[in-house]
Amino acid sequence: MTSPSSALPVARFTTPAEIAAAIPVLTGFVPRESVVVLSLRPPRKRIGLTMRFDLPPDDLAHVLAAEVAARLEHDGAMTAVVAVYTESPELNGRRAGQALVDAIEDVHPVSEALLVRDGRWWSYLCSGASCCPSEGTPLEDAASPALELLATECTLKGRAVLASREELVASIAPPQLLAAVVAEQRLDAAAESFVTALAEPRAATEAALASARRLLDAGCDEPVGPAAAADFAMALHLKAVRDEIATWGLDRADDLLGLLIQVARQVVPPYDAPICTLLAWISYAEGNGALANVALDRALDTDPDYTMAGLLRQALDTQMAPADVRRLLRSTRDALT
């Protein structure tokens, strides 16, 4: 099983232990009470779509299985890997999640199915005690050049494996309590200033883009201050500014993601839909679906009718590939030049 990147070198996972250890890196966090499904595309079983769902009760396993099968078919999968994550005390051994695995196998080929719990893994498809002991195999025993390569790639991209999805949500959460009140006041003032500046739309757009470029160029060496964050977030409400900045992700995705995350942490509703939507688009274009979904949920919670957020939700639901999102960004850049 190989990584989705066409660049060399390629990480090849050949054992259940490697797969179990790789999944948190692929999702960006350690799943909890979840099922993770990896689409493996022909001809070399390259990883395509990575899906995580909340673990359903047994009587709804067939419903989720049908959804998984439809998405795998859309992704062109030849087979799939299923991993069930649960710590439910009433479930024992490999019986945990067995109904879901069976339901998925009934509708789509599965090349490996794993149970992961309490720091150990079991294979649903193996009955041999020598390779799958009844007490499971510790995840920490998994080590290989492929895993090292995958971890290095994520480190270079600045992606950390978080302990849970909740930690991922918290990593881009808005200010709370008194800090939220202060942030809202600052954003209200920035909104008034920006509306005044829009008396000269062209000049306001050029000034906003110039300011955003300075923030981007400063990078991590200079944290984004509260006033600058408020002005940046407000400028994204202007479509011309938002779309232009989105195209910067084609050449400077890591710098732009760092900037967007810094700003998102300083913006509260009702002003955060544009910044969170842009963060979601750039994250997904870079293949970080976990962060994209979290940011998109936040944007749609604030404004369910925000058009750009709705388009991305549709793209995610129909499994549009990150490469297609990058093509859209290139089309936008061509139209702006």
N, C-alpha and C positions, 0 to 999 in steps of 0.2 A: 504494500500500500504506500503510495507516494504522496508528497505534499502537492498543493494546488499550484504552486509557483512554477513557471516555466524556466526560471533562472537556475543556473547551476551553482553549487551542488544541490542535489535533491535528497530529501530525507526519506528513507525507506523503512517502513514499519512492517515487520514480518511476524511478530509474536503477539499474543493477547496481552502480555505484560506491557509491551511497548505502546499498544493502543490505549490501554487503561491509563498509563502515565501521560500520554499525549493529550487526552481529551481536555483536561483543565487548561492546557496551554492553548488549544484550539478555541475553546469557549471564552477564555479570559478570566474564568473564575471556577472554583470547585463547585460543581452542581450539588444541589441538595434536594432530595425527594423529587427527582427528575428522571426523564428518559432522554438520552442524547442519541441521535441517529446521524451517522456519517454516510453520505452518498458516495459510492465508489463508481467512477465512470470508466467506460471502456476506452482503450483496450488494456491499459495497464493498472486499472483500479486506482486511478488518481482520486484524491479526496475532492469532492465537489461541495455540495451543500452540507453545512453542519447545522443540525436542528436541535433545539432543546425545548422540551415541553414539561409542564408540571405532571407529575406521575398521577394518572387517573386511577379511580377505583376499578376493581376487576370487571365490574359489570359494564363499564364504559370503555374497556380496552379495545373492542372492535371499532368504536367510533374514532378513537385516535389512530388506530392502525389504518383505517381507510384514508384519513388525512395524510398520514405519513406516506402511504403508497402513492397517492396522487402527486405529492411533492417530489418523491423520488422519480416517478415517471417523467414529470416535467423537467427534472434535472438531467434526464438521460442516464440514470444509474443502471449499471448492470447487476449490482448487488449492494448490500448495505451492512454496516456494523451498528449494532444496537447495544447501548450501555444503560443499565438501570441503576440509579443511585437512590438508595433508601436506607434509613436507620430505624425504620418502624419496629418497635420492640415486639409487636405481635407476630412478626414475620420471621421465619427461621430459614437459614441456609439458602439453597438455590430456589426455593419456592417463591421467594419474594420477586414479584414482577413477572413470574413465569407466564401468567395469562396474557400479559401484554406482548411478550416475546412470541408466544404461540400465535397470537392474533396477527402480528406483523408478518411472521413467516407464512401465514396462510395467504397473504395477498402480495408478497414481494420476496424475492430471494434474499436470504441473510447469510453472510459468510462467517460472521462471528457475533455472538451475543454474550454480554458480560453482566454480571452483578457486581457492583462496587459498594462496599459498606465497611465501616469501621477500619478504614485504612487497608483493606484487603480486597482482592478480586477473585471471582469464580467464573468459569465459562459454563453457560447453559448448554453448550453444544458438545461438552466433553464429559465423559463418564469415567475416565481412567483416574484412579487414585494417584498414580505416579506423576501425572502432569497437572492434575487438579485435586489437591488434597482437600478433604472435607472441611478443614479449618481455613481454607483459602490461602492465597499467596500474598504476602505483604507488597503493597505498591512500591515501597522504598527499595525493594529488590530489583526493580526495573532500572536498567542503565544500559545505554547503547550509544554509539556514535550518532545515530539518527535522532535520538532525544536531545543529545548535546547540541546538534545542529539546529533543531527546532527552537530550543531555549535561547541559543545565541541570536538567532534571527529575531526573536521577540524582544530580546534585550536591546538589540541595535535599533529596533523600532520604538523603544520606550514603552513596551507593554509589560505590565506586571501581572502575574497570576494572583488574583485576589481570592480571599477565603470564601466568598459567597457572592451571589448576585446582589445582595443587600449592600455589600461593600462597594460594588460597582455603582449602584444607585447613589450611595453617599459620596462617591468621588466627584460627582458633578452636581451635587445638591445645592440649592440656593441658600442664602443666609437665613438664619432662624431667629425668632424672638426679637429682641431689641435691635440686633444687627439687620433684621429684615425691615424693620420700620425705618431705620436710617437709610438703607439701600433704596427703599421705595421713595423716600423724600428726595434723594439724590437723582433718581431716575425721573421723577416728576419734573425737577428743575431742568434736567437734560432734555426732556421732551419739549418743554416750553422754548428752550433755546433753539432746538432743532426746527421746530415749527416756524419760528421767526426767520431762521436762516433760509428756509424753503421759499421765501419771497424771491430768492434768486436760485432756482433749482439747479442750474448748471454749476454755479459756484459752490453751492452746498454739497453737491455730489463730488466735485473735484476735491474740496477740502476734506470731506469725510474719507475719501480714498487715500489721500496723502497722509492723513493722520493714522489710518489703519496700516499703511505701508510702514510707517515709522515704528509702530508697535510690533509688526511682524519682523522687521529688521533687528529690533532690539533683542528678540528671542528671550531665552531664559535668563540672560544676564541682567535684565531689568524687569522685575515684576510689574504687571499692569496695575496701576493705581486705581483707586475707586472712581475718581472723576473721569479718567480716560476710559475705564470699563463702561461707565454709564453712557458716555458719548458714543463709544463704539457700538454698544448694544442698540442704542437709539437709531444710529445711522443704518443699521441692518433692516429697519422697517421700510427703507426706501429700496424698492426692487432693483434699481440700477446698481446701487452699492452692494447689496447682497449677492447679486449674480456675478458681478465683477470679482468680488472677494472669493466666491466659490471657485472660480477658475484658478486662483492661486494654488489650490490644492493639487493641481496637476504637476507643478514643479517643486512645491515646498510644502508637501502634505504634513510632515512632522512638525515644522514650525507653526503652520496654521492650526493644527490640532492643539498644540500647546497653548496658543493664544486663545482659541475658542473655549477651551476648558477653563482657563483662568477667568475669562469674562463670564462664562455661564455660572460660575460659583459666586458671582457678585451681583447677579440679576434675579429679581423676583417677579412673579406674575403681577400684572398682566403683560409685562414687557419682555418675557423670556421666550416666546414662541419662535421668533426669527433666529436668535442665537442658538437655541437648542436644535432647531431644524437644520441649520447650516452645519452644526457639529455632527448631527446624524448623517447627513449626506457625505461629508468628507470622511467620516469614520467608515461608512459602508464602502465608499470608493476604494478605501485602503484595505478592505477585507475584514474589518473589525465589526462584525455583525452584532456582537453583544453590546458594545458601547453605542452603536447606532440605534438599537432597539430601546435602550434605556433613555437616551437623549430624545428619541422620537416620542416615547411615552410621555415624557415631561412636556414636550411642545404641545402635543394634542390634549393633554390635561388642561393646559392653559387656554388653548384655542382649537377646539375640534374642527373648525372650519378653515384653518390656515391652509391655503392651497398647496404650498410647497411641501408641507408636512403630509398632507393627504396623498400627494403623488408618490412620496417615498414609501408611505405605508402600503400603497398599492404595489409598488415595485418589490417590496419585501415579501408581501403575501403571494406574489406570483413568481418568486425566486429569481428576479432579475439578477444577473451576475454582476459583481463589482466592476468587471471590465466594461459592461454596458453603461454603468453609471459614469465611468471615466470617459467613455465616448460621448455621452451627453454633455459632460463638462467641456470637452474639446469643441463640440458643436457650439456651445454657448460662447466660448472664447473666440471662435472664428466669426460668430455673428457680431461680437463686440468690437472687433478690429476692423 
